[in-house]
Amino acid sequence: MDPAIQRALNDKLYDKRKVGALELERVIRELVTLKDYAKVEAVLDQLCNEFAYAVHQPHARNGGLIGLAAAAIALGPELARYLEVIVPPVLACFTDQDARVRYYACEAMYNIAKVAKGEILIYFNHIFDALCKLGADSELSVKNGAELLDRLIKDIVSESAATYVSVLEHPPPYQGDDKDAPDDSVELPTAFSLKRFIPLLRDRIYALNPFTRTFLVGWIILLDSIPDLELVTYLPEFLGGLLRFLGDSNRDVHVATQGCLDKFLNEIKRIARIKKGIAESKKSREGRRKRIDSVGSVGSVRPQLEEGEEVESETAAEEDDLESEDDWIPGQDVQINYKAILEILTATLDSQFDEDGLLESLRWIVEFLDICPEEVLPFTPKILAHLLPAMASGVESIRQAAGRVNTSLMDYVVSLSDEAELAMPPPSRIPAPAPSAGDRQDGTTGARASLSGSTRDLEVRSPTPAQGRKTIPGTPTPAVSAPQPQPDLDYAAAVNSLTLLFLNDHEATRVAALTWLIMLHRKAPRKVLAFNDGTFPALLKTLSDPSEAVVTKDLQLLSQISRNSEDDYFTNFMVNLLQLFSTDRKLLETRGNLIIRQLCISLSAERIYRTLADCIEKEEDVEFASIMVQNLNNNLITAPELSELRKRLRNLETKDGQTFFVTLFRSWCYNAVATFSLCLLAQAYEQAYNLLQIFAELEMTVNMLIQIDKLVQLLESPVFTYLRLQLLEPERYPHLYKCLYGLLMLLPQSSAFAALKNRLNSVSSIGYLHIAPRPYVLSPIPAHCPPNTPWKHH
């Protein structure tokens, strides 16, 4: 460079540096006109090494920046070949400690990019990285300069990113024979590469500065708006960071991020609709093509048909329609990585994540259950592990969103085929008669009914000889497409996730987990629970839960397991239940009656009592056996659910009733009062009276007196109405009086004594008539005696 230009560029005043830059621009323009490219390179090297890279000379750096910008303007169309020399020193100045140097670097890059246009996209990653940092610069002038540069780069990207190829990539013009010319169909790499840019975006997406976040969201929205780039295919690379932006305290960041996520979700839904429509259209065309082939084969075999010409014309028209439907639709080739997106969404469901990110993840999962439920299914265990705790959140919006996801996910799992349906043999090809309206009301629920119905309709509608169409020899049989394999749920992982939720602090979460287990066991009993796995002990332990709703659901599940299992499983269940009561006496005291009654509702009450009686009979802990018998006996007398069992016990005339009574009697003997009340319940009054004789030999403890007191109160209940009425027939039930008077003699003077005494006094005169000797009995008057003849004593 001319010494005068060097002095001007090195001056501390901006105006003198500008004059020097203008003079330098004129010189380089003349060199380009003369094609003295060696001199141009020498000037550029001098600008870089002696000015732009002069670290400890800020005025020289400023002069070098304005000189490089002037050189770029002067080079014009020739700039592309010199960008690798001009751009790096400008990029280096973006990180200078002097704010004025950083500002002039923005100004210089602005002028360079304005001339280079699409060529500057080769350095897009470096410029983007610099702007990402300058957007959060502490100096306002630098931020303003960076904003201007950012707008220009965005305009260039919007216009050229998808298609622009650098002039350096174009091959030189071919001078030889046309036959040996290179193939023009080879695609050249574009200056901007989304594949190269995504790693940089992935690194910067976790920035915390709100200005940087706003900058990133703006660029993501811009790149997504360019159709040919298809940024949505790279969504998993930066979705996790975007979801974190929602928790930013800056309102502008939150609003911009929410709008960006909405656009991505709408785009995914649009692409899914397009692909679904194309798949349905393809299936329809295949059906029409098969029909065309079938009609063509008929025409070839029977050319004498009068309507043959019409068939051929219709066939040709349909074939033309098939060809016209192969048009390309924007979005049909876009591949969405649902699996990677769902992995991010399920990780975001963690309770440690912010509220807005959790809500957005729940919204996306609900939409994905509508778009691609088969992709969501493998993530069900992970989703449940975080979703069910969210259903007990203290935030109403989160509870509602989690409830929607839970409902949608459960509905989809319910719609999957059950074990029984999957085990069924494939349907026969013999056509079945069309089902009537009455046949369809078979109690099949929701999706199962629709699934079986659609399969049945497919078999019925398939063209077969039995439907009236004549078969023609040589006509090919239409190929039956094999059914698509249905996605399956990882039941073991789902059960493990749900079992761990038994330890959750919230009642709603524990109830939801048990509700899921009930549904899963109903669908696939063999896949869900076995007696020897770790889930059964957890279910037993859950019976100690403080929530009655949780215990009720737990018992419902245990009953369902037992009902669908063999007798050994049921017996083991009863044995383990007794062991639980034995080790946790508080549970027996507080929840024993609830557990027994709920089991009797879900299962056979007689089966439960028979099995428990057999187990108690072998019990070595006499004290626990007595307490357990007392609880079972109280439920047997008072529970409305056991009314049928009480009727069964009162009928000792049948062998089955006798066997049941004897089974209970053996184990009830651990508790004297319970055995006595069992005899009263079964109307075995003579046996009850014999037991009273044994009572006289027992030590009358306070506990026994309390039990007798409760029994006297129960005798006044509606359950023993029949017994009180039997007091009116002393001749039929003589031992009933002895039993009740025996109880009266055992009781001390108390309220129970007074109550029983009053009851017996109310019928005492009838009892005395039965007991007192009768002096005579009047014989009937003979038929032949005349009127007014006195009766004779017998």
Buried (B, 14 or more C-beta within 10 A) or exposed (E): BEEEBBEBBBBEEBEBBBBBBBBBBEBBBEBBEEEBEEBBBEBBEBBBEBBBBBEEBBBBBBBBBBBBBBBBBBBEEBBBBBBEBBBBBBBBBBEBEBBBBBBBBBBBBBBBBBBBBBBBBBBBBBBBBBBBBBBBBEBEEBBEBBBEBBEBBBBBBEEBBBEBBBBEEEEEEEEEEEEEEEEEEEEEEBBBBBEEBBEBBBEBBEBEBBBBBBBBBBBBBBBBEBEEBBBBBBBBBBBBBBBBBBBBEBEEBBEBBBEBBEBBBEBBBBBBEBBEEBEEEEEEBEEBEBBBBBBBBBBEEEEEEEEBEEBEEEBEEBBEEBEEEEEEEEBEEBEBBBEBBBBBBBBBBBEEBBEBBBBBBBBBBBBBBEBBBEBBBBBBBBBBBBBBBBBBBEEEEBBEBBBBBBEBBBEBBBBBBBEEBEEEEEEEEEBEEEBEEEEEEEEEEEBBBEBBEEBBEEBBEEBBEEEEEEEEEEBEEEEEEEEEEEEBBBBEBBBBBBBEBBEBEBBBBBBBBBBBBBBBBBBBBEBBBBBEBEBBBBBBBBBBBEBEEBBBBBBBBBBBBBEEBEEEBBBBBBBBBBEBBBEBEEBBEEBBBBBBBBBBBBBBBBBBBBBBBBBBBEBEEEEBBBBBBBBBBBBBBBBEBBEEBBEBBBBBEEEEBEEBBEBBBBBBBBBBBBBBBBBBBBBBBBBBBBBBEEBEEEEBEEEBBEBBBBBBEBBBEEBBEEBBEBBEEBEEBBBBBBBBBBBBEBBEEEEBBEBBBEBBEEBBEBBEEEEEEEEEEEEEEEEEEEEEEEEEEE
